[in-house]
Amino acid sequence: MCRNHAVSLLRACKVMKLAIVSCFSGQRNEMIYDWCKARGMDAALISSDFDHITKRKITDKNAEFIYIKTQPYYKNMSLQRILSHRAFARDAFDYIETLAPNLIYVSVPPNFMAHYAAKYKRKHPQTKIYFDLIDLWPESFPVGNIKNYPPFTFWRRLRDANLNIADKVVTECGLYQERLAGVVDKSKMQILYMARHDSGIKIATQLDEQRIQLCYLGSINSIIDIDTIAALIRGVAKYKPVVLHIIGDGESREQLIESAKNAGADVKFYGKVFDEQKKHEIFSRCHFGLNIMKDTVCVGLTIKSIDYFEAELPIINTIRGDTTRLVDERGIGWNITANSGETVWQKIAGTDAEQHAKMSHAVRVMFEELFSHNAFNRTLDKIFGSIA
């Protein structure tokens, strides 16, 4: 049987076939894949064989997934990265041609994914396309107003010009929907918050009433706001000694450590910690987790904040949109700016065990309602609706 005839027969088949395609591996796509398989769908997860964080080929592959050979690159801002992303999008949709799915769930960025998905949709108009916007490029890059000029405007248009071909546009947070108002038909949009599995680890809080202990978790790179972290430490240290626990690493590590020390903090650096028990032990000694990025970054939620929430750790936050609203409405910590006044520093320094316990309980309730695996699956039930 020739290949084209075989594909035609597959398209005529009534079995629900779904392709999930993403340039970046991660728990989000795997949870979507698991949801589809649990409901009897014929699902395929298509991903890159290149780890975009470590900049290495993936060797520990899941036998159930499909890996597209991907051109490596070594700098996040480079022509090689752009060419690699374009080639992945092209090759992934070439592979999807052989699957003949009823629905393609496309993770964007890279923005080339929207471009090639639109080409596929024009060729196969009966195939449903769902976009999942897990980030906004170039809006999330900390490059200031230069984002409003070429080549960044061309990069943005590669995404925006193709979004409305989708049957649905899923966004990782509400802020992205606000930014896309006027670009995407609002009736197509649905929020699917980031989520993570509950580790089940419960460690009694071990707060030191004589000191305020803060935790920074995650990559230490150009998008974190080290000046605001230093201002926070300096402000709180007027009223109570500050300890900063750092879990993670990155090119700005020394700058963060030195700035924190100069601001008056006792710094404890752990490097990358992958053991959940160890990470939760560090969290248990902290009053707050730091969720602080530069205000030029367009982000409504962060992965690190979901880790804090799972561990019932309140946050100190500068992220706008969804997280700012949740902190205000849910009482799960404090929103600050680099110019926050003495009143905020006094309140943070004055956090006692009873106040912390109340915040921690609010964090747990919110995590279960919005960011747990069960919450994620409930939202997928709404997104996929009758096709499941």
C-alpha positions in Angstrom: 0.0 0.0 0.0 1.4 3.4 -0.9 2.1 5.9 1.8 -0.5 8.5 0.5 -3.2 5.9 0.4 -2.4 4.7 3.9 -2.6 8.3 5.2 -5.9 8.8 3.5 -7.3 5.7 5.2 -6.1 6.9 8.5 -7.9 10.3 8.0 -11.1 8.5 7.3 -10.8 6.5 10.5 -13.2 7.5 13.3 -10.8 6.8 16.1 -9.8 10.0 17.9 -6.1 10.6 17.1 -4.3 13.4 18.8 -0.8 14.7 18.3 0.8 16.8 21.0 3.8 18.7 19.7 6.3 20.8 21.6 9.9 21.9 21.0 10.5 21.8 24.8 10.1 18.7 27.0 8.3 19.1 30.3 5.7 18.0 32.7 2.9 20.1 31.2 3.0 18.1 27.9 3.4 14.8 29.7 0.3 15.5 31.9 -1.7 16.4 28.8 -0.5 13.1 27.1 -1.4 11.1 30.2 -4.9 12.7 30.3 -5.5 11.8 26.7 -4.3 8.2 27.1 -6.4 7.7 30.2 -9.5 8.6 28.1 -8.7 6.1 25.4 -7.3 8.5 22.8 -4.7 7.4 20.3 -2.2 10.1 21.4 1.3 10.8 20.3 3.7 13.2 22.1 6.3 14.7 19.7 9.2 16.6 21.2 12.8 17.7 20.5 15.8 15.4 21.2 17.7 18.4 22.4 17.5 19.8 26.0 17.1 23.5 25.6 18.2 24.2 29.2 21.3 22.0 29.4 22.1 22.5 25.7 22.7 18.7 25.3 21.1 15.9 23.5 18.5 14.0 25.5 19.8 10.5 26.3 17.1 9.4 28.9 14.3 9.1 26.4 10.7 7.9 27.1 10.0 4.9 24.9 6.4 6.2 24.4 7.4 9.6 23.0 8.6 10.6 19.5 11.8 12.6 19.4 12.6 14.8 16.4 16.3 15.2 15.6 17.1 18.8 16.5 20.0 21.1 15.6 21.9 22.0 18.8 22.6 25.6 19.7 24.6 27.1 22.7 23.3 30.6 23.1 19.7 31.6 23.8 20.0 34.8 21.7 21.5 33.5 18.5 20.9 32.8 14.8 21.6 29.2 15.5 18.7 29.0 18.0 16.3 30.6 15.5 17.3 28.2 12.7 17.1 25.2 15.1 13.5 26.2 16.1 12.5 26.7 12.5 13.9 23.3 11.5 12.2 21.6 14.4 8.8 23.1 13.6 9.1 22.1 9.9 10.3 18.5 10.7 7.7 18.0 13.4 4.8 18.9 11.0 6.3 16.7 8.3 6.1 13.9 10.8 2.6 14.7 11.8 1.6 14.3 8.1 2.2 10.6 8.6 0.0 10.4 11.6 -3.1 12.0 10.2 -4.4 13.2 13.6 -7.9 14.6 14.2 -6.5 17.2 16.5 -3.0 18.7 16.9 -2.2 20.3 20.3 0.7 22.8 19.5 2.9 24.3 22.1 4.0 27.9 21.3 6.7 29.2 21.4 8.8 28.8 19.3 6.7 31.2 17.2 7.6 29.1 14.1 5.2 26.4 15.5 2.3 28.7 14.8 3.5 29.4 11.3 3.8 25.7 10.4 0.6 24.8 12.2 -1.2 27.4 10.0 0.3 25.8 6.9 -0.9 22.4 8.0 -4.4 23.7 8.7 -4.7 25.3 5.3 -3.7 21.9 3.8 -6.0 19.9 6.1 -8.9 22.2 7.2 -10.7 19.3 8.8 -8.0 18.9 11.4 -8.5 20.8 14.6 -5.6 22.9 15.9 -5.2 23.9 19.5 -2.4 26.3 20.4 -1.0 26.3 23.9 0.8 29.6 24.6 3.3 28.7 27.3 5.2 32.0 26.9 5.2 35.1 24.8 8.2 35.8 22.6 9.6 38.4 22.4 7.5 40.0 25.2 9.1 37.9 27.9 12.6 39.0 26.9 14.2 41.6 29.2 15.4 43.9 26.4 13.2 47.0 27.1 11.6 49.0 24.3 13.8 47.4 21.6 11.0 44.7 21.5 8.9 47.2 19.7 11.3 47.4 16.7 12.5 45.0 14.0 13.5 42.2 14.1 11.4 41.6 17.3 8.2 42.9 15.6 8.7 40.3 12.8 9.2 37.6 15.4 6.0 38.6 17.2 4.0 38.7 13.9 5.1 35.2 13.1 2.9 34.1 16.0 0.1 36.7 16.0 -0.6 36.4 12.2 -1.4 32.7 12.6 -3.2 32.4 16.0 -6.7 32.8 14.7 -6.4 29.7 12.4 -6.7 27.7 15.7 -9.9 26.2 16.9 -8.8 27.0 20.4 -6.0 29.1 22.0 -5.0 27.9 25.4 -2.8 30.3 27.5 -0.7 29.5 30.6 -2.1 32.5 32.4 -4.7 35.3 32.1 -2.0 38.0 31.5 -1.3 36.4 28.1 -5.0 36.8 27.2 -4.9 40.4 28.1 -1.8 41.0 25.9 -3.5 39.2 23.0 -6.8 41.1 23.2 -7.6 42.2 19.7 -5.3 39.6 18.2 -7.3 36.4 19.1 -11.0 36.0 19.2 -11.8 35.9 23.0 -14.3 33.1 22.5 -11.5 30.8 21.5 -9.3 31.4 24.6 -9.0 29.2 27.7 -6.6 29.4 30.6 -4.7 26.2 31.6 -2.5 27.1 34.6 0.8 25.5 35.1 0.6 22.5 37.5 2.7 19.9 39.2 2.2 16.7 41.0 1.9 16.9 44.7 5.1 15.4 46.2 3.2 14.3 49.3 6.1 15.5 51.4 5.0 17.1 54.6 7.7 18.6 56.8 6.8 20.6 59.9 7.6 24.3 59.6 10.8 25.2 61.5 10.7 29.0 61.7 13.3 31.0 63.5 11.4 33.9 65.2 14.6 35.9 65.5 15.3 36.0 61.8 13.4 36.3 58.5 14.4 33.5 56.2 13.8 33.8 52.4 14.3 31.3 49.6 15.2 31.9 46.0 14.5 28.9 43.8 15.4 28.5 40.1 17.7 29.7 37.4 19.8 32.8 38.3 19.8 34.6 35.0 19.2 38.0 33.4 15.5 38.1 34.0 15.6 38.1 37.8 15.5 41.5 39.5 18.6 41.4 41.7 18.2 45.1 42.6 14.7 44.5 44.0 15.9 41.5 45.9 18.6 43.6 47.4 16.1 46.4 48.3 13.9 43.8 50.0 16.7 42.5 52.1 17.9 46.0 53.0 14.5 47.1 54.0 13.6 44.0 56.1 17.1 43.9 57.7 16.4 47.2 59.4 13.9 45.4 61.6 15.2 41.8 61.8 18.2 39.8 60.5 17.7 38.2 57.1 18.9 34.8 55.8 18.7 34.1 52.0 18.6 30.4 50.9 19.5 30.0 47.2 18.5 26.8 45.4 19.6 26.9 41.8 22.4 28.3 39.7 23.1 30.4 36.6 25.2 33.1 35.1 24.1 35.7 37.6 24.9 33.6 40.7 27.8 35.7 42.0 26.0 38.9 41.4 23.0 37.7 43.4 25.1 36.4 46.2 27.2 39.6 46.5 24.2 41.9 46.2 22.4 40.0 48.9 25.4 40.0 51.3 26.0 43.7 50.7 22.3 44.3 51.5 22.8 42.6 54.8 21.7 39.0 54.3 23.4 35.8 55.5 23.5 33.8 52.3 23.3 30.0 52.1 23.9 28.7 48.6 22.9 25.1 47.8 23.3 25.0 44.0 20.9 22.9 42.0 18.8 20.6 44.2 16.7 17.9 42.5 15.9 15.8 45.6 12.3 16.8 46.6 12.9 15.8 50.3 16.0 18.1 50.6 14.2 21.0 48.8 11.2 20.7 51.1 13.5 20.7 54.2 15.0 24.0 53.0 11.5 25.4 52.4 10.4 24.4 55.9 12.9 26.9 57.4 11.7 29.8 55.3 9.0 32.4 55.8 8.7 33.3 52.1 9.8 32.2 48.6 11.0 34.9 46.3 9.1 35.3 43.0 10.9 38.4 41.7 11.6 39.2 38.0 12.4 42.4 36.1 9.2 44.4 35.3 10.1 44.3 31.5 9.4 40.5 31.5 5.9 39.6 30.4 5.0 36.7 32.7 1.9 36.1 34.7 3.0 33.0 36.6 6.4 31.3 37.1 7.3 27.6 37.5 9.1 28.4 40.8 6.0 29.9 42.3 4.1 26.6 41.6 7.0 24.8 43.5 6.5 27.2 46.4 2.8 26.6 46.4 3.1 22.8 46.4 5.3 23.2 49.5 2.8 25.6 51.2 5.4 28.4 51.2 4.0 31.9 51.0 5.7 34.3 48.5 7.1 37.7 48.1 6.2 38.7 44.5 6.8 41.2 41.8 5.1 39.2 38.9 2.2 41.2 37.5 -1.1 39.9 36.3 -2.3 36.6 37.7 0.2 36.3 40.5 -0.3 39.8 41.8 -4.0 39.2 41.8 -3.7 35.9 43.7 -1.4 37.4 46.3 -3.9 40.2 47.0 -7.1 38.1 46.8 -5.8 34.9 48.6 -3.5 36.4 51.2 -0.6 34.2 50.2 2.2 36.6 50.8 3.2 40.2 49.7 3.5 42.1 46.5 6.4 44.5 46.4 8.3 46.8 44.1 11.8 48.2 44.3 10.3 51.3 45.8 8.1 49.7 48.4 7.9 51.7 51.6 8.8 51.0 55.2 5.3 49.7 56.0 5.8 46.7 53.8 9.3 45.9 55.1 7.9 46.1 58.7 5.0 43.8 57.9 7.4 41.2 56.3 9.8 41.4 59.3 7.0 41.2 61.7 5.6 37.9 60.3 5.1 35.6 63.3 4.3 31.8 63.4 0.5 32.4 63.5 0.5 34.7 60.5 2.7 32.4 58.6 0.5 29.4 59.4 -2.5 31.3 58.1 -0.7 32.2 54.9 0.5 28.6 54.4 -3.0 27.2 54.7 -4.2 29.7 52.1 -1.4 28.6 49.8 -2.4 24.9 50.2 -6.1 25.6 49.4 -5.1 27.7 46.4 -2.7 25.0 45.1 -5.3 22.3 45.3 -7.9 24.5 43.6 -5.8 25.9 40.8 -2.4 24.3 40.4 -2.7 20.6 41.4 -2.7 17.7 38.9 -6.5 17.3 39.6 -7.1 21.0 38.9 -5.1 20.6 35.6 -7.2 17.6 34.6 -10.5 19.4 35.4 -9.5 22.2 33.1 -8.5 19.7 30.3 -12.0 18.3 30.6 -13.3 21.7 29.7 -10.8 22.4 26.9 -11.4 19.1 25.1 -15.0 18.9 26.0 -17.1 16.5 23.9 -14.2 15.1 21.9 -13.0 13.1 25.0 
